Amino acid sequence: MHVRKNDIIQVTAGDDAGKTGKILYVMTKQNRVIVEGINFIQKHIKRSEKNPQGGRVQKEAPVSVSNVLVICQNKNCEKSGKGVRTRRKILENGEKSRVCYKCGSEIIASD
């Protein structure tokens, strides 16, 4: 999967196309991600002891991973601040790293 938790992403399709947000949760088996502030739904809550008022709660719903792109943070890149495709690069120590398709700079998930 080309995205990880805490990545800053841009949505490319759907009602929230063009918006950016931070990935909160990655569902690898379903190929979906939950992004902060993107794709809100209304969840109806029944009255209970825990929630005596009941009502509707607004929360984020999953988005398909094919509809998001990682944002390149490199200032020298022509796509800086926009969504870019990623590639895998094998480092000298044998580890794999994600790099920007355009400029080749490493993409690091912010914490």
Contact map, one row per residue, 1 for C-alpha under 8 A:
111100000000000000000000000100000000000000000000000000000000000000000000000000000000000000000000000000000000000
111100000000000000000000000000000000000000000000000000000000000000000000000000000000010000000000010000000000000
111110100000000000000000000000000000000000000000000000000000000010001100000000000000000000000000000000000000000
111111100000000000000010010000000000000000000000000000000000000000000000000000000000000000000000000000000000100
001111100000000000000111110000000000000000000000000000000000000000000000000000000000000000000000000000000000100
000111110000000000000111000000000000000000000000000000000000000000000000000000000000000000000000000000000000111
001111111000000000000110000000000000000000000000000000000000000000000100000000000000000000000000000000000001110
000001111100000000011110000000000000000000000000000000000000000000000110000000000000000000000000000000000000110
000000111110000000011110000000000000000000000000000000000000000000011110000000000010000000000000000000000000000
000000011111000011111000000000000000000000000000000000000000000000011110000000000110000000000000000000000000000
000000001111110111110000000000000000000000000000000000000000000000111000000000000000000000000000000000000000000
000000000111110111000000000000000000000000000000000000000000000000111000000000000000000000000000000000000000000
000000000011111111000000000000000000000000000000000000000000000000110000000000000000000000000000000000000000000
000000000011111110000000000000000000000000000000000000000000000000100000000000000000000000000000000000000000000
000000000000111110000000000000000000001000000000000000000000000000000000000000000000000000000000000000000000000
000000000011111111100000000000000000011000000000000000000000000000000000000000000000000000000000000000000000000
000000000111111111100000000000000000000000000000000000000000000000000000000000000000000000000000000000000000000
000000000111100111110000000000000000000000000000000000000000000000000000000000000000000000000000000000000000000
000000000110000111111000000000000000010000000000000000000000000000000000000000000000000000000000000000000000000
000000011110000001111100000000000000010000000000000000000000000000000000000000000000000000000000000000000000000
000000011100000000111110000000000011110000000000000000000000000000000000000000000000000000000000000000000000000
000011111000000000011111000000000011000000000000000000000000000000000000000000000000000000000000000000000000000
000111111000000000001111110000001111000000000000000000000000000000000000000000000000000000000000000000000000000
000011000000000000000111110000001111000000000000000000000000000000000000000000000000000000000000000000000000000
000010000000000000000011111000001110000000000000000000000000000000000000000000000000000000000000000000000000000
000110000000000000000011111100111100000000000000000000000000000000000000000000000000000000000000000000000000000
000000000000000000000000111111111000000000000000000000000000000000000000000000000000000000000000000000000000000
100000000000000000000000011111110000000000000000000000000000000000000000000000000000000000000000000000000000000
000000000000000000000000001111110000000000000000000000000000000000000000000000000000000000000000000000000000000
000000000000000000000000001111110000000000000000000000000000000000000000000000000000000000000000000000000000000
000000000000000000000000011111111000000000000000000000000000000110000000000000000000000000000000000000000000000
000000000000000000000000011111111100000000000000000000000000011110000000000000000000000000000000000000000000000
000000000000000000000011111000111110000000000000000000000000011110000000000000000000000000000000000000000000000
000000000000000000000011110000011111010000000000000000000001111000000000000000000000000000000000000000000000000
000000000000000000001111100000001111111000000000000000000001011000000000000000000000000000000000000000000000000
000000000000000000001111000000000111110000000000000000000001000000000000000000000000000000000000000000000000000
000000000000000000001000000000000011111100000000000000000001000000000000000000000000000000000000000000000000000
000000000000000100111000000000000111111100000000000000000001100000000000000000000000000000000000000000000000000
000000000000001100000000000000000010111110000000000000000001111000000000000000000000000000000000000000000000000
000000000000000000000000000000000000111111000000000000000111100000000000000000000000000000000000000000000000000
000000000000000000000000000000000000001111100000000000000111100000000000000000000000000000000000000000000000000
000000000000000000000000000000000000000111110000000000011110000000000000000000000000000000000000000000000000000
000000000000000000000000000000000000000011111000000000011110000000000000000000000000000000000000000000000000000
000000000000000000000000000000000000000001111100000001111000000000000000000000000000000000000000000000000000000
000000000000000000000000000000000000000000111110000001111000000000000000000000000000000000000000000000000000000
000000000000000000000000000000000000000000011111001001100000000000000000000000000000000000000000000000000000000
000000000000000000000000000000000000000000001111101111100000000000000000000000000000000000000000000000000000000
000000000000000000000000000000000000000000000111111111000000000000000000000000000000000000000000000000000000000
000000000000000000000000000000000000000000000011111100000000000000000000000000000000000000000000000000000000000
000000000000000000000000000000000000000000000001111100000000000000000000000000000000000000000000000000000000000
000000000000000000000000000000000000000000000111111111000000000000000000000000000000000000000000000000000000000
000000000000000000000000000000000000000000000011111111000000000000000000000000000000000000000000000000000000000
000000000000000000000000000000000000000000000011001111100000000000000000000000000000000000000000000000000000000
000000000000000000000000000000000000000000011111001111110000000000000000000000000000000000000000000000000000000
000000000000000000000000000000000000000000011110000011111000000000000000000000000000000000000000000000000000000
000000000000000000000000000000000000000001111000000001111100000000000000000000000000000000000000000000000000000
000000000000000000000000000000000000000001111000000000111110000000000000000000000000000000000000000000000000000
000000000000000000000000000000000000000111100000000000011111000000000000000000000000000000000000000000000000000
000000000000000000000000000000000000000111100000000000001111100000000000000000000000000000000000000000000000000
000000000000000000000000000000000111111110000000000000000111110000000000000000000000000000000000000000000000000
000000000000000000000000000000000100011110000000000000000011111000000000000000000000000000000000000000000000000
000000000000000000000000000000011110001000000000000000000001111100000000000000000000000000000000000000000000000
000000000000000000000000000000011110001000000000000000000000111110100000000000000000000000000000000000000000000
000000000000000000000000000000111000000000000000000000000000011111110000000000000000000000000000000000000000000
001000000000000000000000000000111000000000000000000000000000001111110000000000000000000000000000000000000000000
000000000000000000000000000000000000000000000000000000000000000111111000000000000000000000000000000000000000000
000000000011110000000000000000000000000000000000000000000000001111111000000000000000000000000000000000000000000
000000001111100000000000000000000000000000000000000000000000000111111100000000000010000000000000000000000000000
001000001111000000000000000000000000000000000000000000000000000001111110000000000011100000000000000000000000000
001000111100000000000000000000000000000000000000000000000000000000011111000000000111110000000000000000000000000
000000011100000000000000000000000000000000000000000000000000000000001111100000011111000000000000000000000000000
000000000000000000000000000000000000000000000000000000000000000000000111110010111111000000000000000100000010000
000000000000000000000000000000000000000000000000000000000000000000000011111000011000000000000000000000000010000
000000000000000000000000000000000000000000000000000000000000000000000001111110010000000000000000000000001000000
000000000000000000000000000000000000000000000000000000000000000000000000111110010000000000000000000000000000000
000000000000000000000000000000000000000000000000000000000000000000000000011111010000000000000000000000000000000
000000000000000000000000000000000000000000000000000000000000000000000001011111110000000000000000000001100000000
000000000000000000000000000000000000000000000000000000000000000000000000000111110000000000000000000001100000000
000000000000000000000000000000000000000000000000000000000000000000000001000011111111000000000000000001000000000
000000000000000000000000000000000000000000000000000000000000000000000011111111111100000000000000000000000000000
000000000000000000000000000000000000000000000000000000000000000000000011100000111110000000000000000000000000000
000000000100000000000000000000000000000000000000000000000000000000000111000000111111000000000000000000000000000
000000001100000000000000000000000000000000000000000000000000000000011111000000101111100000000000000000000000000
000000000000000000000000000000000000000000000000000000000000000000001111000000100111110000000000000111000000000
000000000000000000000000000000000000000000000000000000000000000000001100000000000011111000000000000110000000000
010000000000000000000000000000000000000000000000000000000000000000000100000000000001111100000000011110000000000
000000000000000000000000000000000000000000000000000000000000000000000000000000000000111110000000011110000000000
000000000000000000000000000000000000000000000000000000000000000000000000000000000000011111000001111000000000000
000000000000000000000000000000000000000000000000000000000000000000000000000000000000001111100001111000000000000
000000000000000000000000000000000000000000000000000000000000000000000000000000000000000111110111100000000000000
000000000000000000000000000000000000000000000000000000000000000000000000000000000000000011111111100000000000000
000000000000000000000000000000000000000000000000000000000000000000000000000000000000000001111110000000000000000
000000000000000000000000000000000000000000000000000000000000000000000000000000000000000000111110000000000000000
000000000000000000000000000000000000000000000000000000000000000000000000000000000000000001111111000000000000000
000000000000000000000000000000000000000000000000000000000000000000000000000000000000000001111111100000000000000
000000000000000000000000000000000000000000000000000000000000000000000000000000000000000111100111110000000000000
000000000000000000000000000000000000000000000000000000000000000000000000000000000000000111100011111000000110000
010000000000000000000000000000000000000000000000000000000000000000000000000000000000011110000001111100000111000
000000000000000000000000000000000000000000000000000000000000000000000000000000000000011110000000111110011110000
000000000000000000000000000000000000000000000000000000000000000000000001000000000001111000000000011111111110000
000000000000000000000000000000000000000000000000000000000000000000000000000000000001111000000000001111110000000
000000000000000000000000000000000000000000000000000000000000000000000000000011100001000000000000000111110000000
000000000000000000000000000000000000000000000000000000000000000000000000000011000000000000000000000111111000000
000000000000000000000000000000000000000000000000000000000000000000000000000000000000000000000000001111111100000
000000000000000000000000000000000000000000000000000000000000000000000000010000000000000000000000001100111110000
000000000000000000000000000000000000000000000000000000000000000000000000000000000000000000000000111100011111000
000000000000000000000000000000000000000000000000000000000000000000000001100000000000000000000000111100001111100
000000100000000000000000000000000000000000000000000000000000000000000000000000000000000000000000010000000111110
000111110000000000000000000000000000000000000000000000000000000000000000000000000000000000000000000000000011111
000001110000000000000000000000000000000000000000000000000000000000000000000000000000000000000000000000000001111
000001000000000000000000000000000000000000000000000000000000000000000000000000000000000000000000000000000000111
